[in-house]
Amino acid sequence: MGLTRAFLLAVLAAGLTAPALAQPIPALPAVGVRQDEDARLLALLNSFARAQETLDPLGAIARGDNSNPQQIQRLFSDELAAAQRAELRRELALLARINRARLSPERQLSYDAFQQQTREALGWLSPDILALTAVRPLNHFGGLHEDFPALLGPNGSLPYRDERDYRRNLALLRAFPVVLDRAIGRFRQGLASDVVETRLTTANMVAQLDEMLARPPEDSVFAAPLADMPDTIPAARQALIRADWQQAVSEEVLPAYRRLRQFLAEDYLPTARIEPGLSAMKGGAGLYRRLIERHTTVQLEPDAIHALGLAEVARIQTEMEQVKTLLAFKGSLPAFFNHIRTDPRFHPKTAEELSQGYAAVARAVDAQLPRFFARLPRGELTIAAYPASRGKFEAGGSYSLGSADGRRPGTFYFNTYDLESRFLSGVTTLYLHEGIPGHHFQTSLAQQNLGLPDFQRFGDNAAYVEGWALYAETLGFEMGFYKDPLQHWGTLDDEMLRAMRLVVDTGIHAKGWSRSQAVAYMLANSGIGRSDAEAEVDRYIANPGQALSYKIGALTIQRLRREAEAALGPKFDLKAFHEQVLGSGVLPLPVLETKVRRWIAQNAS
């Protein structure tokens, strides 16, 4: 969560990028003595990246660039699919003219990864898929109604250094009401075709909008950039900026939010579907299978994933029984779940206690890093609580990407909403996942590697990104953090969460589970707090298939490590293995497997 939006993922979101005219296929440079096939491929990928920037205004904002307001206004437009289909077909045609056999091994990985991702993106732009996705443009877990003000805010990606920055960002703010109105139009198309969101997701969006609209304009999230204007802007100019900004918020932005709120509450909610799963939506069963492949990068059947999840839940429960005994509890495992939920000693008393816990873990992790990694990223990691307005709708934590040059730090966000349901036992594993060496390491090392094509530097396919972060949690054993039974319990509880996701996500979307059934399963099989369980289930309902990526990706990395250890024996180098996993940026799992197995073969001979 909170990672940079790459063009391909924006395409997969079916409606989050602006169209551009397709360009004719240019002639490739001739191959001469100094022009090898690697250079041809990199030139093409660089050209693709530049073309994609014009098609992805949200990605430009996330990278810290001011996008054209007119491009922003084309989000959710009818021109999207045709323009993007043409561009992706152009890219595949150009790629086919590269001789893969003449590429270096590293560039063959780039070729394979780009080909797989581009073909997949093109598939998501087919009319039958757009009929199921474009008409559901927002939800409470990944909606621009919340993401855009965060991107535009003072802690987002855009600079606020001088009056020019403020004016450019104000132009983006003024463009956004058009986007919200287009989203309403998309929702109306879904009403006409009987492809609609769930009542749960819609009600959550209405609640989010109510919370945003309850604040006076001068105190709204949109006015946040005015709170701390730089002294380099003269006071008179600051006053003009404030007046124009507040006028835009009061007279343009907030009225658009009220229109969206009124439409969702009065027109959409009464006809939204009651059942939470995609299997209850027209075309939903096939869409869910496509989403599984999108999020895991491999083809898997829902029944197989469900069975894998049940097996993982049983395995982790066996280890939980052992740790429960170390914590001097003599009752059953379900009784211990209830005990740890209700005993105050397992929960933070204040937000500051939670903050200090994460800071202490951060210091301990930093001391361990030289044993595990040959390279460390530039740029700091900050630790911060979610803003109060977001906590109710967020999971326990997330990561927000820093800048590629390391000047803007990455941020690990933790949740202080409903402190009684937060666990001190989960402090270590959550930091390892969201911070170091999880998301912060993986994303920072990738984007700081200027030798990689942009789609490998900035991509964020969930199986790789979340798979690495879950694998990073397991390094806490080798770092010695889980010798403490309470922290050992915490990592098992978090691993259980990812295993249960395999069961619950497929249960909801392929087996007709209700929300209450899914929540009950999570409460019965782990120590998760009720508010967390409800937020997790609501997330799976809003974002089908994404939650599968964690465990599928982590199991793949763990399997590859076991293969390497078995094949290399005493020659196995953990730092070198981690470099193999992280050194080529973001890869689909099949391409990652190819890379690691090639490394194993080279070192085993």
N, C-alpha and C positions, 0 to 999 in steps of 0.2 A: 504494500500500500504506500501511496505517496511517492512512487518512483516516477522518473521521467516518462512521459508518454511518447513512445516512438511511433513513427508513421504507420508501420505495419499493424501495430495494436490499435491504433486509431481507426484504421480501415476495418479491422475486425469488430470494432464497436459499432459499425454500420451507421454512420451518420455523424461522426465527430471530426470530419476533415472537410476542408473547402475544396471545390473542384478547380481544375485548371485544364486548359486545352491540351489534348494529347499532341506530342511532338513527333515528327517523322523520325524513323530509325536512321541515325547517322551512320556513315561509313566508319568502320573501326580503323584505328591507326595501323599502318602496315608494320609487319614484324620484321625488324632488321637486326643487325648485330647487337644494338643497344636496347632493343625493345623486345623483351621476352614476354611470355604469356602472363606471368605474374603482374607485370606492369600494365598490361592490357586489362586484366581483371580489376586491378585496383583503380585504374582510370574510370572504368565503367561504374564500379561501386561508388566512387566519389561523385560521378555525374548523377547517379541515382539519388544519392543523399541530397545533393543540391536541389534536384527536381522535387524530391519529397518534402523538402522544407517549405516549398511554395504550396504544398497540398496539406500541410499540417500546422495551422496557426497555433493550436494548443501546444504542440510540441515546441514550437518556437518560444512561446511564453515560458514554458517550463524550463527551457534552457537559458532563460534570462534575456531573450531578444524581444523587442517590441514588434508585434506582428501588425500587419495592415488591418485597420478596423473594418475595411470592406471585406476582407477575407473572413474575419470573425463573423460577420453578418451572414455569411453563406453556410455556416454550420447548420446541419439538418436540412439543407436545401435539396430540391429535386434533381439538381444537376450532378449531385455527388457520385452516384453509382456509375454512370456512363463514363465520366471523366476518369475516375480511378480505375475502372476496368481497362480502359484504353492505355493508361500509363503502366499498369502492371503487365499487360500483354506485351507492351513495348519492351519492358525490362526483361521479360523472359525470352523474347526474341533475340535481344542483344546478348543475353547470357548464353544462349544456345550456340552463338558464333565463337565462343571461347573454347579452345581445345583443353578440356579438363585434364587429359592425360599428360599434358606438357606443363601443368602447374606444379609448384612445389607442394609438399605435404600440407603446409600451413594454409596455403591459398586454396588447396582442394577442400579444406574444411570450410573456408569462406564460401566457396562455390556451392558446396552441398547445403550449407545452412541457409544461404540466401535463396537458393532454388526452392528448398522445402517451404520456407516461410512465405515466399512470394506466391507460390502455387496455392498455399493455404489461404492467403489473403484474397487471391482472386476468387477462390471458391466461396468465400464469405460475401462476395459482391454479386453472387448469382441472384436473379430475381426471386427465386423461391425462398432463399434465406433472408433477403432484405424484407420480404413480406412478413417475416416473423420477428425481425430485429429492429429495423428502422422505425417501426410504429411504436416502439417502446423506448423512447430516447433517454429517459431519466428514471432513476430509482433512488431509494434512500441511501444506498451504499455507494453508488458511483455516479452521482448526478452532478451536472454542471451547475445547477442552482447552488450547490455548496462548494464544488471544486473551483469554480471561476473566482469567486471572491477571495478564496484562499490563495490562488495563484497571483491575484492582483494585490494582495495585502502586503504590508511592510515586511512581513516575515516570509513572503513568497519568493518568487524567482526574479521579479523585475526590479531594476534599480530605481532609487529615489534620491539621486545625488544633487539634482539641480532643477530649475524651473522647466527645462526642456523635458526631463524625464517625467515630471508631473503632468505636463500637458499631453505628452504622448500616451501616458497611462490613462489619463482622463478620456482621451478619444476611444480607447478600448472599452472603458466603462460605459461610455455613451452608446457604444455599438451593441452591448450585450442585451438590452431589451428586445432587439430584433430576434436574437437567438432564442430567448424564452418564448416569444410568440411563435416562432417556427416549431419549437418543441410541442406547443399546444396543437399546432396543425398536424404534426405526426401522430400525437395521441388520438386526434379525431379520426385519422385514417384507420387506426387500429380499432376504434369503436365501430367503424363502418364494416370492417372485415372480420370482426369478432376475434381479434387477436389482441388481448389486453393483459395488463399487469394484474397482480394479485391485490386483493383488498388490503392485505397486511402491508405490502410495500407502499401502496398508495396512501394509506392512512399515516404511515411513517413519514412520507414526503410532506403531507399536509402538516404534521406536527413540526417538522423541521422549518417549514415556511412560517408557521405561526410564531415559532421562537424567534426567527429572524425579523419578522414584521412587528413584533411586540416592542422592540427598542425604538426610541425616537430617532429620526434621521441622523442627527448629529452624533448619536452614540451607536449607530449601526456598524456592522462589520465592514461596510463599504467606505465608511468615513475613517477607518483606522489609519490610512496613510497620512492623515492630517495631524495625527497626535504628536508627532515628533519630527517636524520639518527642519531641514538643515539650516544652520545659522548663515550659511553662504547665500541664501536667498533673502534679499532685503525684506523688511517687515511689510512694506507696502505691497510688494509682489506676492508675499505669502497671503495677505488678506484677499487679494484678487483670486488667487488659486483656491482658497477656502470657499469663497463665495460661489465660484463657478462649479467647484466639486460638489458642494452641498446642494446647489440647485439641480445638478444632474441626478444626485441620489434622490432628492425629494420629488422631482417632477418627471423623471424618466425611469430610473431603475426600480424604485420601490413600487410605483404603479404597475410595472410589468410583473413584479413578484406577486402583487395582489391579484392580477389577472390570472396568473398561473394557479395561485392558491384557490381562487374561486372556481376555476374550471375543474381542478382535480377534486375538490370537495363536493361540488354540486352536480357536475356532469359525469365525471369519470368514476368516482368511487362507487356510486350505486350500481354500476354495471361491471365493475372489476370482478375478476373471478374469485370465488371463495377458496377453492382448492389451491394449496401453495405450490404444488409440483408442476413441472413442465408437461408431464404426461397428461395433465388435465386440459392443456391448451391445444388448440388446433395446430397440428404439425409439431407439437412439442416433443414427442418421443424421438423423432429423427433429429430434431435440433439438439437434443441433449447429447446424443451420440457425437454429433459434430463438435459440441462444446467440450466433451471429454478429450477428443483429439487435439482441439485447440489449446487447452490448458495443460495437457500432459505431454504433448508432441508425439504421442504414440497412440496406436489404435487399440482400445481396450473395450470390452463389453461391460455394461453396468453390473450384470450378475457376477462376473469375475472380480470386479473391484469390490463389490459388496462382500463376497466370500473372503477376499484378502483382508478386508477390514475386520471381519469377525475373527479371523485367525490372529491378527495383530493385537486386537483387544484382549483375547485370551492369553497371549504370550506376556503382554505387559502386566496383566492382572496377577500372573504368577510371581513376577518380580515385586509387585506392590505388596503382596502378602508378606514377603521377606522383610521389606523396609518397614512395613507397619509394625512388625515385631520389634525391630530396632528402636522404634519410637515408643516402645513400652505400652502398646495398645493390645489388649487381649481379645477384643470382640471381633466380629466379622468385618470383612472389607466394606460392605455397604454401611455398617455401623460407623466405621472409621471415616468414611466419606462425610457422613452427617456430623461426626465429632469435629473434624477439621474445619467444616463450614461454620460451626457455631462457637467453637472455643476461641475467645478473644486473643489468646496468645499467638495464634496463627495469622492474625490480621493486623494491618497497620492501624495505629490509633490516629495518626495525622498524615497529611500529604507530605510533610517534611520528613517523617520517618521513612516513607517510601522513597523519597528522593535521595536521602542519605544512603539507603541500602543500595540503590543503583550506582551511586558514586563510588562506594566501597568496592563493588564488584568490578567496576571499570578499572580501578587502580590495580586490582589483583590480576585481571586479564592482561593488562599492558605488560606486566612483569613476565608473563608466560609466552608472549608472542614469539620471541626469537627461537624457541624450541620447535615451532610449528610452521613458520613462514620465512621464506627467503627474501620476500619483498614486503614492505609496508607502504600503504598509500599516503599521499600528501593530504593535508587538511585535517582539521580537528572534528571530533564528534561532540555535539552538545546534548545535554539531557534536559528535557522539559516536560511538564505536564500538559495534557491537552487543554485548550481553552474550555471553560465551563460549558459553553454552548454545544460543544462537540462530544463531550464525554459520554452522554447517554446513548449515543448512536455508534460509538466506536468499540473496538475490541480492547484487550488489555494493553496493547502497545502497537506502534508502527514506526516506520523509518521514512524520513523525508530527505531526498537526495541533496547533497551539497553540489557546488559548482565544480566543473572539470579542472579548473586551475587551482582548486584547493582553498580559494580565498573565502568563499561562503561555506561554512561548516555543514556537514550533515547533521541531522537532528533525530535523536531517539525520543519519541513521545511515549509517555506512560499515562495511564488512566487513573484519575483520582475520584471519578464518579462512584458513589455507593462504596465507600471505603470498606464497609463491613464485609463486602463480598470479594475484596482483593486479598491476595495471599502473599505473605512474606516468603513462603516456600518457593514461589515462582520467580523471585527476583533474578537469580543467577541465569536461569535458562532463557528468560525473556530478553535479558541484555545480550547474551550470546547470539540470540537469533536476530534481533532487530538492530543491534549495534555492532560490536566487534567480537568475533570475526565474521559475523553474519552479513547482513545487508550492507553495512557501511564498508566493509572490506571488499566484498564482491563488486559492488557498483563503483566504488572509488577506483579500485585497481583497473577495472575495465575502462572507464571513461578517461583515465589518465594515461592509458596506453595508446599513444598517438600512432603507433604502427598498425593498429587495427582499423578495418573499415568501420564507419559510423554505426552501422546496424549491429555490429558486435560490441561496440563501446557503449551504446545507449539503449540497446534492446532490453526487454524485460519479460521474456517468456517465463511464465510462472513456474513451470516444472524445473527449470534450471535455477532461477533466482530463489524461489522458496525452497526448492530441494537443497540447495547449498545452505540456506539459513537453518533448516532443520538439522542437516548434518552437522553444522557448526555447534548446535546445542550439545551434541554427543561428545565433542571435544572436551567438555567440562569434566568428563571422567578422567581423561589423561592429564588434564590440568590439576586434578586433585580436588576440585570444588565439591564433588558429590560424596566425599568421605563424610561430610555432614549429612546425617540421615534426613534432616528436614529438607535440605536442598536436593538430595537424591530423590526424595518423594516429589519435589517440585518438578524435576525434569521428567520423571515418569508420568506425572499428571499432565504435563504439556505434551509429551509424546502420545499419551492416551488421547488427548484432544485430536491430534492429527490422524490417529488410527480410527477414532470414532467418526471423523469426517468422511472416511471412505464408506462407512456404513450409513451414516445419516444423509449425506448428499444423495447417494443413490437411492436410499429409502424414500426420500421426499420426491425425487424427480423421476424415478423409474418404478417404484413400488407403491406409490399412493399413500405414503405416510402423511399424517397430519402434523401441524406444528407442535401440538401438545405431545404427540407420540415421539417426535424427534427430541424435544426437550426432556421428556421423561427418560428416554434411552441414555442421554448424556449424563443426567443426574444419577442414574442407577449404576453407571459404569465408570464414574470418575468422581473426583472431589471438586469439580467445577462448581462455582457459585451459580445460583439461579439466574441472576441478571446477566452474567457472562454467557450462560447456556442459551438464554433467550436471544441475546445479541448475536451469538454465533449462528443459531438456527435462522434468524431473520436474514443474516448475511448469505447463507446458502440459498435461501429462497430467492433473494434478489440477484445473486451472481452464480448461477448453476455451474458446477464443474470446477470452478477455480479452487475450491478447497481441496480437491483431489490432488492438486499439483504438489503439495508439500510432501506427502508421504511417498508418492510415486517417484518424485525426484530424489528424495533422500535415500530411499531403498536402492535406487540405481547407483548413486555415488558410493554407498556402503558396499554394494555388491562388487563394484569395480575396484574398490580398495582391497576387499578380500581376495579378488582375483590377482591383484598385483602382489599382495603379501605372499600368497601361495606360490606364485610363479617366480618371484625374485628372492624369496627367503631373506638371508642376511643382507642382500644387496638392496632391499627395499628402503627407500628414503622417503619419510613422510613429507618433508618439506618439498621434495621434488614432485611427489604425487599431488600435493595441493597446488603446486605451480601448473601441473598439467590440467587440473580441473579449472583453475582460475585464469590461466595465462592467455587464453584465446577469447576472452570475453564471453558473451552470452551465446550459447549453442543449444540447438534442439538435442534432446537426450540421445537419439540414435547417432548424431554426429559426435557428441561427446564420447560415447562408447567407442566409436571408431578411433578417435584420437588417443584415448587412454590405452586401448588394446595395442595400438601401434607402438606406443611408448613401452609397454610391457614387453612386446616382442623384441624391440631393439635392445633393451637392457638385459633380457634373459639370455641372449645369444653370446 
